[in-house]
Amino acid sequence: MGRNSDAKERILNSAIELIHGRSYTDVGVKDLCDHAGVKKGSFYHFFDSKKALILEALDRHYAAFRKHLQQKVFLSQQRPLDRFESLNMSLYRGHKKCKDQNGEVWGCLLGNLTLEMSTRDKEIQEALMKHLSDLQAMIGQTIKDAIDAGDLPSVDVSLASEAVLAHYQGLQLLAKLRNDPEVLVRHRLDIRIIVEGIAQGQQESRNQLN
């Protein structure tokens, strides 16, 4: 198979699947070509290097995830705190499907690559920061909506959204470590506790300064 119309799509999809299930370092160009059913010439027709491929694959992967969040999770007609529970359950369903199909929870592709590559390659690090910062901004908007709705106390939204993002990444890391997607279900109601704890800590700090 040569440079036919869907070869690039197959290579991108193969990159997302193989690197997600294994690692960036473990997957070579030959692995990607074999999985996609293309020759190396086709690979290098579309991509200068494996890094160029993963940068485009990351953009593709995150764009699809973001679209899913906008259409299925962060819904304006749903109460803000319910959106976080929806996010937990959406992540759970994704990880459970992965385990049912592959026998293993693969974790978060962005989180996996952060652990593996963020101190090894600046371009990949910057791409990961861009996507995770965008996700944090979406989380932050939902926290702000919850404050405006009276469901959460006033809090530093930047600090709270950072903590919530770290919480979700940590849950997915544990789910991968234990091969147990149910971790996401057990912690589906944690967000209020996290944000209220940050708000209380900020209030206590203000009281000490007065």
Backbone as CSV, one residue per row, in Angstrom:
resi,resn,N_x,N_y,N_z,CA_x,CA_y,CA_z,C_x,C_y,C_z
1,MET,0.834,-1.198,0.000,0.000,0.000,0.000,0.868,1.247,0.000
2,GLY,0.577,2.169,-0.867,1.389,3.373,-0.971,0.735,4.555,-0.328
3,ARG,0.842,5.672,-1.052,0.378,6.931,-0.471,-1.081,7.161,-0.828
4,ASN,-1.915,6.194,-0.541,-3.326,6.324,-0.856,-4.003,7.286,0.102
5,SER,-5.240,7.630,-0.186,-5.903,8.766,0.448,-6.034,8.639,1.951
6,ASP,-6.149,7.414,2.466,-6.353,7.278,3.908,-5.104,6.815,4.647
7,ALA,-3.955,6.777,3.964,-2.735,6.299,4.608,-2.347,7.177,5.800
8,LYS,-2.437,8.498,5.625,-2.063,9.394,6.730,-2.975,9.184,7.928
9,GLU,-4.275,9.006,7.674,-5.213,8.774,8.773,-4.862,7.497,9.522
10,ARG,-4.506,6.467,8.775,-4.180,5.196,9.403,-2.911,5.319,10.247
11,ILE,-1.952,6.068,9.751,-0.721,6.265,10.523,-1.014,7.034,11.812
12,LEU,-1.809,8.106,11.707,-2.161,8.883,12.906,-2.914,8.029,13.917
13,ASN,-3.885,7.264,13.441,-4.650,6.409,14.347,-3.771,5.343,14.973
14,SER,-2.838,4.811,14.204,-1.913,3.810,14.738,-1.026,4.411,15.813
15,ALA,-0.571,5.648,15.583,0.274,6.315,16.578,-0.463,6.492,17.891
16,ILE,-1.706,6.960,17.812,-2.490,7.165,19.029,-2.681,5.844,19.758
17,GLU,-3.043,4.808,19.027,-3.318,3.516,19.665,-2.053,2.869,20.232
18,LEU,-1.001,2.776,19.430,0.191,2.064,19.874,0.929,2.798,20.987
19,ILE,1.086,4.113,20.838,1.807,4.867,21.863,0.996,4.948,23.141
20,HIS,-0.321,5.033,23.022,-1.171,5.007,24.209,-1.036,3.682,24.948
21,GLY,-1.063,2.589,24.216,-1.010,1.275,24.844,0.369,0.859,25.302
22,ARG,1.415,1.427,24.685,2.779,1.042,25.035,3.534,2.255,25.577
23,SER,4.259,2.921,24.730,4.928,4.170,25.098,5.519,4.783,23.833
24,TYR,5.900,6.034,23.920,6.527,6.699,22.778,7.845,6.021,22.425
25,THR,8.652,5.740,23.445,9.972,5.165,23.222,9.886,3.752,22.662
26,ASP,8.892,3.000,23.088,8.786,1.588,22.730,8.284,1.365,21.302
27,VAL,7.651,2.373,20.722,7.036,2.214,19.400,7.922,2.863,18.341
28,GLY,8.358,2.062,17.389,9.204,2.574,16.323,8.425,2.837,15.047
29,VAL,9.089,3.431,14.066,8.441,3.730,12.790,7.963,2.446,12.120
30,LYS,8.762,1.378,12.188,8.350,0.102,11.595,7.073,-0.412,12.238
31,ASP,6.984,-0.310,13.576,5.762,-0.733,14.278,4.553,0.043,13.762
32,LEU,4.738,1.333,13.613,3.639,2.184,13.161,3.216,1.835,11.735
33,CYS,4.204,1.627,10.871,3.889,1.293,9.477,3.211,-0.068,9.373
34,ASP,3.723,-1.042,10.130,3.121,-2.374,10.099,1.674,-2.323,10.582
35,HIS,1.432,-1.586,11.652,0.089,-1.501,12.220,-0.861,-0.771,11.273
36,ALA,-0.343,0.262,10.599,-1.175,1.056,9.688,-1.310,0.404,8.312
37,GLY,-0.451,-0.590,8.031,-0.495,-1.231,6.727,0.047,-0.354,5.613
38,VAL,1.101,0.415,5.922,1.730,1.270,4.919,3.227,1.002,4.892
39,LYS,3.873,1.439,3.826,5.320,1.306,3.711,6.006,2.523,4.316
40,LYS,7.288,2.354,4.635,8.027,3.460,5.244,8.044,4.695,4.353
41,GLY,8.054,4.466,3.045,8.040,5.614,2.132,6.812,6.474,2.327
42,SER,5.678,5.820,2.589,4.445,6.569,2.842,4.551,7.346,4.145
43,PHE,5.146,6.705,5.164,5.314,7.399,6.447,6.089,8.690,6.240
44,TYR,7.233,8.605,5.583,8.092,9.785,5.445,7.573,10.761,4.393
45,HIS,6.605,10.336,3.600,5.913,11.284,2.721,5.068,12.255,3.533
46,PHE,4.493,11.751,4.623,3.590,12.578,5.431,4.274,13.211,6.636
47,PHE,5.292,12.544,7.180,5.904,13.003,8.430,7.425,12.970,8.312
48,ASP,8.071,14.024,8.778,9.529,14.084,8.744,10.166,13.142,9.751
49,SER,9.437,12.856,10.838,9.999,12.053,11.927,8.871,11.509,12.791
50,LYS,9.235,10.627,13.685,8.244,10.107,14.632,7.730,11.230,15.534
51,LYS,8.611,12.161,15.876,8.167,13.275,16.720,7.139,14.140,15.994
52,ALA,7.373,14.400,14.712,6.393,15.173,13.948,5.045,14.472,13.941
53,LEU,5.090,13.155,13.836,3.851,12.374,13.877,3.152,12.518,15.219
54,ILE,3.863,12.354,16.315,3.198,12.376,17.619,2.658,13.767,17.924
55,LEU,3.321,14.823,17.443,2.802,16.167,17.668,1.462,16.354,16.966
56,GLU,1.355,15.866,15.737,0.080,15.968,15.025,-0.958,15.032,15.635
57,ALA,-0.514,13.841,16.050,-1.441,12.886,16.666,-1.998,13.430,17.979
58,LEU,-1.151,14.109,18.755,-1.625,14.714,19.999,-2.689,15.767,19.724
59,ASP,-2.454,16.606,18.713,-3.460,17.613,18.353,-4.774,16.942,17.967
60,ARG,-4.678,15.876,17.173,-5.873,15.159,16.728,-6.600,14.522,17.920
61,HIS,-5.844,13.885,18.783,-6.427,13.203,19.939,-7.123,14.199,20.867
62,TYR,-6.441,15.313,21.161,-7.033,16.264,22.093,-8.233,16.974,21.478
63,ALA,-8.188,17.268,20.192,-9.328,17.915,19.535,-10.573,17.042,19.640
64,ALA,-10.412,15.732,19.452,-11.554,14.817,19.565,-12.054,14.760,21.003
65,PHE,-11.123,14.739,21.960,-11.503,14.702,23.371,-12.226,15.987,23.763
66,ARG,-11.718,17.118,23.300,-12.325,18.414,23.625,-13.747,18.504,23.054
67,LYS,-13.905,18.033,21.820,-15.230,18.035,21.200,-16.199,17.181,22.004
68,HIS,-15.722,16.032,22.473,-16.559,15.160,23.305,-16.965,15.875,24.599
69,LEU,-16.018,16.560,25.234,-16.334,17.281,26.468,-17.386,18.352,26.225
70,GLN,-17.238,19.092,25.137,-18.177,20.170,24.839,-19.574,19.644,24.527
71,GLN,-19.653,18.502,23.850,-20.944,17.987,23.395,-21.607,17.046,24.383
72,LYS,-20.820,16.405,25.264,-21.369,15.355,26.117,-21.179,15.580,27.615
73,VAL,-20.247,16.434,28.007,-19.887,16.528,29.433,-20.159,17.920,30.001
74,PHE,-19.473,18.937,29.508,-19.606,20.282,30.063,-20.804,20.982,29.424
75,LEU,-21.994,20.527,29.772,-23.222,21.013,29.158,-23.801,22.159,29.980
76,SER,-24.132,23.259,29.307,-24.592,24.449,30.017,-25.907,24.219,30.747
77,GLN,-26.740,23.305,30.256,-28.035,23.065,30.903,-27.910,22.187,32.142
78,GLN,-26.730,21.645,32.387,-26.499,20.793,33.548,-25.855,21.606,34.660
79,ARG,-26.239,21.364,35.910,-25.628,22.084,37.019,-24.117,21.855,37.012
80,PRO,-23.335,22.879,37.337,-21.878,22.778,37.203,-21.259,21.583,37.914
81,LEU,-21.649,21.326,39.167,-21.043,20.207,39.875,-21.432,18.870,39.250
82,ASP,-22.603,18.804,38.637,-23.008,17.581,37.942,-22.128,17.339,36.714
83,ARG,-21.607,18.423,36.142,-20.715,18.267,34.982,-19.447,17.518,35.382
84,PHE,-18.968,17.780,36.598,-17.768,17.075,37.048,-18.050,15.586,37.254
85,GLU,-19.215,15.276,37.790,-19.571,13.861,37.921,-19.684,13.226,36.535
86,SER,-20.230,13.961,35.573,-20.309,13.459,34.197,-18.916,13.214,33.623
87,LEU,-17.961,14.098,33.966,-16.594,13.916,33.493,-16.000,12.639,34.071
88,ASN,-16.182,12.434,35.379,-15.700,11.196,35.993,-16.247,9.969,35.279
89,MET,-17.558,9.972,35.043,-18.187,8.801,34.459,-17.788,8.630,32.992
90,SER,-17.549,9.725,32.292,-17.083,9.629,30.915,-15.689,9.013,30.859
91,LEU,-14.807,9.466,31.748,-13.470,8.877,31.824,-13.553,7.402,32.203
92,TYR,-14.430,7.099,33.153,-14.607,5.701,33.563,-15.018,4.827,32.384
93,ARG,-16.010,5.280,31.626,-16.480,4.472,30.498,-15.369,4.254,29.472
94,GLY,-14.569,5.290,29.243,-13.467,5.150,28.299,-12.436,4.144,28.762
95,HIS,-12.067,4.206,30.042,-11.069,3.280,30.568,-11.624,1.858,30.683
96,LYS,-12.905,1.731,31.010,-13.507,0.402,31.086,-13.561,-0.241,29.705
97,LYS,-13.915,0.551,28.694,-13.943,0.031,27.326,-12.552,-0.433,26.911
98,CYS,-11.536,0.353,27.269,-10.161,-0.015,26.950,-9.795,-1.345,27.618
99,LYS,-10.155,-1.494,28.883,-9.832,-2.738,29.579,-10.595,-3.916,28.989
100,ASP,-11.863,-3.713,28.660,-12.659,-4.789,28.067,-12.060,-5.238,26.731
101,GLN,-11.528,-4.288,25.961,-10.995,-4.610,24.641,-9.566,-5.142,24.679
102,ASN,-8.769,-4.622,25.612,-7.334,-4.927,25.599,-6.834,-5.662,26.836
103,GLY,-7.701,-5.808,27.837,-7.289,-6.472,29.063,-6.559,-5.572,30.033
104,GLU,-6.336,-4.310,29.639,-5.578,-3.382,30.470,-6.171,-1.982,30.395
105,VAL,-6.060,-1.254,31.500,-6.341,0.185,31.497,-5.066,0.890,31.035
106,TRP,-5.166,1.676,29.976,-3.986,2.338,29.436,-3.720,3.701,30.053
107,GLY,-4.661,4.241,30.800,-4.482,5.554,31.392,-4.735,6.677,30.391
108,CYS,-4.324,7.865,30.755,-4.510,9.060,29.926,-3.303,9.217,29.004
109,LEU,-3.534,9.329,27.711,-2.430,9.486,26.765,-1.600,10.723,27.090
110,LEU,-2.255,11.829,27.402,-1.521,13.052,27.726,-0.712,12.865,29.007
111,GLY,-1.325,12.238,30.001,-0.618,11.993,31.255,0.556,11.046,31.074
112,ASN,0.344,9.984,30.287,1.426,9.030,30.039,2.620,9.713,29.382
113,LEU,2.333,10.518,28.357,3.416,11.193,27.649,4.074,12.273,28.503
114,THR,3.306,12.883,29.397,3.896,13.854,30.324,4.939,13.183,31.195
115,LEU,4.595,12.011,31.738,5.538,11.288,32.580,6.770,10.837,31.799
116,GLU,6.553,10.425,30.557,7.650,9.860,29.776,8.519,10.911,29.096
117,MET,7.895,11.981,28.557,8.610,12.825,27.612,8.805,14.280,28.019
118,SER,8.125,14.741,29.061,8.144,16.191,29.323,9.522,16.706,29.720
119,THR,10.394,15.859,30.254,11.754,16.298,30.591,12.760,15.900,29.517
120,ARG,12.268,15.309,28.413,13.175,14.793,27.386,13.060,15.527,26.055
121,ASP,11.928,16.178,25.816,11.735,16.840,24.528,10.888,18.086,24.719
122,LYS,11.454,19.240,24.415,10.783,20.508,24.685,9.531,20.693,23.833
123,GLU,9.574,20.283,22.544,8.412,20.465,21.684,7.230,19.622,22.154
124,ILE,7.493,18.391,22.538,6.420,17.541,23.052,5.913,18.103,24.381
125,GLN,6.829,18.571,25.227,6.429,19.192,26.491,5.505,20.377,26.244
126,GLU,5.854,21.228,25.291,5.031,22.402,25.016,3.660,22.014,24.479
127,ALA,3.604,20.976,23.651,2.310,20.509,23.132,1.436,19.983,24.259
128,LEU,2.040,19.229,25.163,1.286,18.700,26.307,0.801,19.832,27.199
129,MET,1.649,20.816,27.443,1.254,21.955,28.271,0.086,22.707,27.638
130,LYS,0.131,22.878,26.319,-0.944,23.593,25.619,-2.279,22.875,25.822
131,HIS,-2.297,21.573,25.610,-3.553,20.830,25.707,-4.043,20.737,27.158
132,LEU,-3.147,20.472,28.080,-3.562,20.360,29.481,-3.964,21.722,30.048
133,SER,-3.343,22.792,29.581,-3.758,24.134,30.008,-5.154,24.455,29.499
134,ASP,-5.453,24.024,28.289,-6.798,24.233,27.742,-7.823,23.447,28.550
135,LEU,-7.475,22.218,28.912,-8.378,21.417,29.744,-8.572,22.075,31.102
136,GLN,-7.501,22.604,31.677,-7.622,23.297,32.963,-8.539,24.508,32.835
137,ALA,-8.470,25.218,31.723,-9.338,26.383,31.521,-10.806,25.959,31.467
138,MET,-11.099,24.829,30.843,-12.478,24.327,30.796,-12.951,23.951,32.192
139,ILE,-12.076,23.328,32.956,-12.401,22.996,34.347,-12.624,24.275,35.148
140,GLY,-11.758,25.267,34.930,-11.878,26.527,35.652,-13.192,27.235,35.365
141,GLN,-13.639,27.206,34.117,-14.919,27.826,33.778,-16.063,27.132,34.496
142,THR,-15.985,25.830,34.620,-17.045,25.095,35.325,-17.031,25.414,36.814
143,ILE,-15.852,25.571,37.395,-15.765,25.983,38.808,-16.368,27.375,38.973
144,LYS,-16.044,28.277,38.064,-16.606,29.632,38.125,-18.132,29.579,38.014
145,ASP,-18.654,28.736,37.116,-20.103,28.597,36.982,-20.722,28.088,38.283
146,ALA,-20.017,27.182,38.955,-20.523,26.637,40.224,-20.527,27.701,41.312
147,ILE,-19.510,28.554,41.315,-19.475,29.661,42.281,-20.628,30.623,42.003
148,ASP,-20.827,30.966,40.726,-21.900,31.886,40.352,-23.278,31.314,40.684
149,ALA,-23.391,29.987,40.625,-24.672,29.335,40.931,-24.884,29.148,42.430
150,GLY,-23.867,29.490,43.237,-23.971,29.335,44.676,-23.702,27.918,45.160
151,ASP,-23.149,27.074,44.293,-22.878,25.687,44.666,-21.503,25.491,45.279
152,LEU,-20.621,26.471,45.087,-19.281,26.423,45.673,-18.956,27.790,46.268
153,PRO,-18.108,27.822,47.311,-17.707,29.108,47.887,-16.722,29.815,46.956
154,SER,-16.574,31.106,47.153,-15.610,31.873,46.377,-14.214,31.309,46.600
155,VAL,-13.460,31.160,45.514,-12.154,30.523,45.598,-11.289,31.054,44.460
156,ASP,-9.990,30.940,44.608,-9.068,31.253,43.521,-9.266,30.196,42.435
157,VAL,-9.897,30.586,41.330,-10.278,29.615,40.298,-9.056,28.983,39.653
158,SER,-7.988,29.761,39.475,-6.774,29.215,38.871,-6.186,28.106,39.742
159,LEU,-6.112,28.359,41.038,-5.577,27.366,41.973,-6.477,26.139,42.051
160,ALA,-7.782,26.371,42.130,-8.719,25.261,42.246,-8.733,24.403,40.983
161,SER,-8.704,25.031,39.820,-8.729,24.263,38.570,-7.452,23.449,38.400
162,GLU,-6.339,23.989,38.860,-5.084,23.245,38.820,-5.169,22.002,39.703
163,ALA,-5.747,22.156,40.892,-5.899,21.017,41.804,-6.837,19.965,41.236
164,VAL,-7.915,20.406,40.597,-8.875,19.460,40.025,-8.250,18.704,38.854
165,LEU,-7.502,19.417,38.009,-6.806,18.747,36.908,-5.835,17.698,37.449
166,ALA,-5.087,18.056,38.476,-4.147,17.106,39.084,-4.891,15.905,39.666
167,HIS,-6.061,16.158,40.235,-6.881,15.081,40.798,-7.281,14.083,39.716
168,TYR,-7.753,14.581,38.589,-8.173,13.678,37.510,-6.987,12.912,36.935
169,GLN,-5.853,13.579,36.793,-4.684,12.871,36.292,-4.234,11.795,37.276
170,GLY,-4.295,12.115,38.566,-3.926,11.132,39.573,-4.857,9.931,39.587
171,LEU,-6.158,10.162,39.433,-7.112,9.053,39.390,-6.829,8.133,38.204
172,GLN,-6.518,8.730,37.063,-6.253,7.904,35.884,-4.938,7.139,36.021
173,LEU,-3.974,7.733,36.710,-2.724,7.031,36.981,-2.976,5.823,37.877
174,LEU,-3.793,6.006,38.918,-4.127,4.887,39.805,-4.916,3.809,39.072
175,ALA,-5.853,4.236,38.218,-6.635,3.269,37.449,-5.724,2.428,36.569
176,LYS,-4.721,3.051,35.980,-3.762,2.316,35.149,-2.902,1.394,36.010
177,LEU,-2.386,1.903,37.105,-1.523,1.112,37.991,-2.232,-0.137,38.496
178,ARG,-3.485,0.034,38.910,-4.247,-1.075,39.504,-5.049,-1.856,38.466
179,ASN,-5.017,-1.383,37.227,-5.838,-1.973,36.168,-7.294,-2.029,36.603
180,ASP,-7.766,-0.908,37.141,-9.092,-0.854,37.761,-9.787,0.456,37.411
181,PRO,-10.624,0.469,36.380,-11.327,1.710,36.022,-12.321,2.172,37.080
182,GLU,-12.706,1.289,37.999,-13.669,1.654,39.036,-13.140,2.752,39.957
183,VAL,-11.840,3.005,39.935,-11.271,4.125,40.696,-12.012,5.411,40.367
184,LEU,-12.342,5.603,39.101,-13.030,6.832,38.683,-14.427,6.916,39.287
185,VAL,-15.096,5.785,39.429,-16.446,5.766,39.993,-16.399,6.081,41.483
186,ARG,-15.444,5.502,42.164,-15.352,5.695,43.618,-15.099,7.151,44.000
187,HIS,-14.487,7.896,43.098,-14.126,9.286,43.417,-14.916,10.293,42.585
188,ARG,-16.111,9.915,42.165,-16.869,10.793,41.273,-17.427,12.033,41.971
189,LEU,-17.444,12.050,43.308,-18.029,13.181,44.038,-16.981,14.004,44.788
190,ASP,-15.716,13.854,44.428,-14.629,14.485,45.188,-14.464,15.978,44.929
191,ILE,-14.973,16.481,43.831,-14.616,17.835,43.414,-15.074,18.883,44.424
192,ARG,-16.290,18.724,44.948,-16.757,19.691,45.953,-15.809,19.717,47.149
193,ILE,-15.386,18.545,47.609,-14.496,18.470,48.765,-13.176,19.178,48.470
194,ILE,-12.634,18.956,47.283,-11.357,19.573,46.917,-11.477,21.091,46.889
195,VAL,-12.478,21.593,46.199,-12.617,23.046,46.038,-12.967,23.704,47.367
196,GLU,-13.855,23.098,48.133,-14.204,23.668,49.439,-12.996,23.670,50.367
197,GLY,-12.151,22.639,50.275,-10.943,22.609,51.093,-9.988,23.730,50.731
198,ILE,-9.845,24.013,49.440,-8.984,25.121,49.007,-9.555,26.453,49.475
199,ALA,-10.865,26.616,49.352,-11.502,27.863,49.800,-11.311,28.064,51.299
200,GLN,-11.455,26.981,52.064,-11.269,27.083,53.518,-9.836,27.449,53.853
201,GLY,-8.886,26.837,53.147,-7.479,27.143,53.396,-7.154,28.593,53.069
202,GLN,-7.730,29.118,52.001,-7.503,30.518,51.647,-8.098,31.458,52.682
203,GLN,-9.286,31.102,53.181,-9.910,31.938,54.201,-9.084,31.941,55.487
204,GLU,-8.587,30.784,55.865,-7.756,30.696,57.063,-6.471,31.519,56.918
205,SER,-5.890,31.514,55.697,-4.685,32.302,55.455,-4.991,33.800,55.574
206,ARG,-6.151,34.204,55.030,-6.548,35.614,55.140,-6.767,36.014,56.602
207,ASN,-7.392,35.110,57.349,-7.661,35.409,58.768,-6.370,35.572,59.545
208,GLN,-5.363,34.788,59.214,-4.076,34.891,59.919,-3.357,36.194,59.622
209,LEU,-3.621,36.726,58.414,-2.967,37.982,58.031,-3.641,39.205,58.637
210,ASN,-4.925,39.046,59.029,-5.676,40.181,59.585,-5.420,40.343,61.066
